[in-house]
Amino acid sequence: MVDKKDQRLAWAITGSGHYLRESIEILNKLENVDIFLSNAGAEIIQQYGFQQALNAAGHRVYQDKTASSVPVGMFYKGKYHGLVIAPATSNTIAKMAYGFSDSLVTNLYAQAGKTRVPSIVFACDTAPELESEAPRDNMVKVYPRKIDLDNIAKLKSFEMTSVAEDMESLNRYIQHHLQSLTLTD
């Protein structure tokens, strides 16, 4: 088991550009973070031209390259005090809401829950209508489906899971989580 002072924050990125730039900005202000990229997350980082921004803070980066998602075992060793998934696509939200763990990110979420590690999820599709950044600084209108909104509502009911609907609440949840760690030392 890892000493509490040596624990890190796990941060997973899925294949959404929705507030990806802002998520990376928050991520890069944090210390002791390991980044986990889904296959689509790695693609979207390249498409949006954010690889340099992602690398800026020098965090360790793990990519979804194995069928068994070996890095998730680090939760059982107590390496992580929390998991952030930001941004999270509707696909990832649906899988998590129904207990699927068939990818690096959904496995991280499942193992975090099984080891009682709190998760903070920034869900992309949180309103019936929203604007989202597309590659090359283009903004597009997005209209999440009822099933997408229902899956977010379902995920909000899960224990040890906080669902952020905007950047302000994502940042607030992260800061609250980090402050709670210093209170227990």
C-alpha positions, 0 to 999 in steps of 0.5 A: 500500500502507498503512503497517503502523502505519496498518492496521486490524482488519476485524470482520464480524458475521453474523445470529446473536445467539449471543454477539452482546452479548459480541462487541460488548463485545470489539469496543468495547474495540479501536481502529482497527476497521472493522465490516462488517455482513451484511444479516442482521447489520444486522437482528439488531443491530436485533432485539436492540436493540444498535445503540447498543452497536455505535455506542458506540466510534465505529468505521466501519461498512460494510453489505452494500449492493452486489452486488460487495461493493466494500469487500473491495478494501481487503484488496488495498490492505493496509488490514487486518492481520486479520479477525474474524468474530464471531459467524458463523452456520452459513450463513456457516461453510458458505459459507466452508468450501466456498469460496463468496464471495457476500456481504460477509462471505464475500467478506471471508473469501475476500479475507483468505485471498487476501491472506494476512491472518489470520482469526479466526472465532467459530463459533456452532454448536460443540457438539452442544447449547448455550444461546443468547441470543434477542431480548429477553434470552431464552435458548434451547436450540440443537442444531447439526446434524452438518453444522454441526459438520463444517463447523466442523471443515473450517474449522479446517483452513484456513491463516491461520484460527483458529476460536474456540469460546467468548468466552475463546478469541475474546478470546485469539486477538484479543489474540495477533494484536494482540501479534504485530503489535507484535513485527513492528514 
